[in-house]
């Protein structure tokens, strides 16, 4: 148990909290014309074309603005569209830098030989940098919308435009897997959960804090993804780091945990905003989008349950050897160090 926590802490210091890079694809089919809008992380773009070598390197907006041609060339080589099996001719790539430093938007256009009944998208953006990269997409055709995901394992998306509505819910399973992956490789959420679990072996305590965390992050995940709540990403990530540090410090200091459920609920609201960053701009009033959001959240809950099912039995085993208090202390100390490092990195760009 202690060795695993120590390994997790060392690994986490060198990792970003949400190590999965995410882009947003918005595809609109109008007759034979396909408009493909990509919202990208500027850091991913800069690394892809060799402007920086590390995600922590300084990246002035002027550097990206001066390299629009290499960016356009990179994207043109990695996004391909086919209509009814025929190659759709790409047009010039438009690069929009108005959203910097948060996002960089690219507009790609394709002209198919005729209005397609079936559309095939081949997407290879950033996979050479990050095998976990995903592009969260929305396809629109004839007033009907459907969500999709593109990843290294599923780099092609094919849709029958004549039955798009029937296909919309078919992506629910993939959004569930995205949510599962997101929490299992999101070290900050894992450490927060472990910090809560190691504090007490009482089952009633475990149920109360996990329930409050689930309820809170579900609320803000949905509100943020639907566009009702928006906070700067750096602020959210910094507060998440502080929440982890506080829980660890509370464990070490032995402060009373009578109101731990309320504290967990408050911090859970912030963690929900962190989850929502993965699904930014996917929202809308459409039932399809809401279904995808619930699928993603269900995946998060499955991952959370898996963590509890692994950690809690290990703690019960440690308690049999009267090691539970020592495990709690060492685990909390590791979590505190990592969380404070993350806070400095996020708040002050160490």
Phi, psi and omega in degrees: 000309181295320180296321180293317179296319178297317178297318180298320180294315179297318179296320184293328180299325181270001185245151169284152183298317177250088190285348177279117175280147188226136171239166181238125179251129177232110187246127179238124178257123180228097184066233179272358184261137178238119178257122185240109178257131180242127171256122190236155172282122182303326180295317177299318180298313182297320178291323183296324182259009173083017179285327176226161181254340184224148182297338181270358180292147176301140181221085177292145181301328182299330181294319178288320179298328181277353183236038181293325181296311177298326177296314180298318180296319180299314182291322181299327181280348189240001175234122181229143181232139176234141175243118183053037177086352181262143181294131177263124186290125180282146175258187179298145178268128179262131178249124180247122184254007183296334182275358180296147008268003184285309183221156172237131184251138177235139177245119178247142178234145179225143177241116180272159179302329178203171179299117187282147170268327176237136182240135177237125177248128173248125190231122181229028184281127172071358183295334178288342179264322188215109181292346180263002181300140174227150172244120179270124190236159173228124178251131179236134177204125178060033179082359179256140182239146176214147180265154176208166177231142174237134181213177180298326179277340180224071186274002177238142175230122180240134182225137172274108186292343180280345179224044185295320182298321181293334183276344192305316184281352181295341181275356185302319180297323181288326176291325176298316179295325177297316177297319178298312180297322185298318181281328182288337176248009175264092190299328182293319179293323178296313181294324177298314180297315180298319177301324177288318188290320186288349186290332184201146177265359180291127184295324179298319177299312182301314180298319183293315184287321180293320178297316180295319179296316180297312181299316184293310184287338174292318180300307185284332175301311182290316180297317181290316181293334177271002172090010182272339180228135179212124176229153179302137183301320181296321179296313181300311183294325179293317179292324176301315178298318178296323179296321178294316180298319181296314180300317179296317180295321178298320177298314184290323183278348180069026178295151180301139184249028182299325182252024181300326181297321181289320178297318179298320178298315180298314179291328179298327176300320180289319179299327177298324176294327176294317176299321184294337180299332179291331184251021182303138177067006175279348191289182180154174181275357185291142180297325181299313181297318179297320177299320178294321178297316179294324177295317178300314181295324177298321177297320176300317182293322177297316178297320179297317179297322179297320179297315179299317183293336177274313188285315186298314177298326177296321178294320176299322178294317179298325180295328179296332178259014179058038181248003187296320181294317179295319177299317179299317182294311181294317179299314181295324178296316178298314181298319180298315180298313182297316182296319178293323176297315179299318181299314178298321180294320185277318184281326186241005177054053178303000000 
